[in-house]
Amino acid sequence: MAKKEHIVSGVAKESHDFLARRVEKVKKQISSFLNINPFMMRALQELHSFKDIKSMSEFLFISHLASGHATSFGKMVDEKLLPNVFNTIKLTARVRRDQSFEASAFDDIDHLVKRTEGEYLLSLKASAWTIQHAQAMQLYHNFKAIGDFRLYGKGIVVGVFYGNAEALTNKYSILRGINPRHQDEFVQLKYVSVKAGKEFWSWLNNDEEETQDWVLEGIIKGANDYYNNNPLSKQFVLDGPSKLAKELSEKYNIPEKGFIDWFYLMHAINDDNLLENEEEQTGLNFER
């Protein structure tokens, strides 16, 4: 079992580095990794009250940043926090090759977890809504294939790092072979279990019930350390929408303020050679 001091300090470091990577992303040219869907943006214009490129950029920046945060945080938990703080073995390409986990049935296994009673296979998921029906079926077939050859050690655990068992969708039952409406098509996989939220963090640390509290304490410490040492980081985020509006204005040759010519913007985004042809640019003047 990992001690509180080890978990708090380890999580603090990973949280600090996570924030540093996210802010560094904002410092770069935002428009280079943000794709605009002109069809969806036009549909959402009235709903989100953006009247020009500048106000649209505020919506784009916040929504893109939020999505990126979620993806990056999940990656941090998977690739940094679990192996570096809880000493799991991340199944990288090298580990899969060296320890004979290259078969496709192991594609959804992310970590090996050593507990007092033995070794488990861990498939990590972010939330209750992470998997859809097709994914649940694929997980079921892969886990069944592992079980057919009894290659699961002490068992397979699907870990959901926030939420609780009651909030999980029925997809988490399907992956265990439980589907009351079609049970005759499934075999219940008794060696597969799902652990969410507090139960997951406790299990990960040999049943220490305070583990999730120590993880959150580490995140708070890491965040405070980062912001105290990088006071300008918040300003980079606050300036992001204006920076994006300026980049889009220059990229597509459109004004930051004023009427959005949606047909022109669509062609500027979708047509390969539009911005290279000055006559085409000046010739487009749709009133929509």
HELIX and SHEET records of a PDB file:
HELIX    1   1 LYS A    4  LYS A   27  1                                  24    
HELIX    2   2 ILE A   30  SER A   32  5                                   3    
HELIX    3   3 PRO A   38  HIS A   48  1                                  11    
HELIX    4   4 ILE A   53  MET A   76  1                                  24    
HELIX    5   5 VAL A   77  LEU A   81  3                                   5    
HELIX    6   6 LEU A   82  VAL A   85  1                                   4    
HELIX    7   7 ALA A   93  ASP A   98  1                                   6    
HELIX    8   8 SER A  104  PHE A  106  5                                   3    
HELIX    9   9 HIS A  133  ASP A  148  1                                  16    
HELIX   10  10 ALA A  165  ALA A  167  5                                   3    
HELIX   11  11 LYS A  171  ILE A  174  1                                   4    
HELIX   12  12 PRO A  180  GLU A  185  5                                   6    
HELIX   13  13 LYS A  198  LEU A  204  1                                   7    
HELIX   14  14 THR A  211  ASN A  229  1                                  19    
HELIX   15  15 SER A  233  TYR A  252  1                                  20    
HELIX   16  16 TRP A  262  ASN A  270  1                                   9    
HELIX   17  17 LEU A  274  GLU A  276  5                                   3    
HELIX   18  18 GLU A  278  GLY A  283  1                                   6    
SHEET    1   A 5 ILE A  89  LYS A  90  0                                        
SHEET    2   A 5 HIS A 111  ARG A 115 -1                                        
SHEET    3   A 5 GLY A 118  LYS A 125 -1                                        
SHEET    4   A 5 ILE A 156  VAL A 160  1                                        
SHEET    5   A 5 VAL A 192  ALA A 196  1                                        
END                                                                             
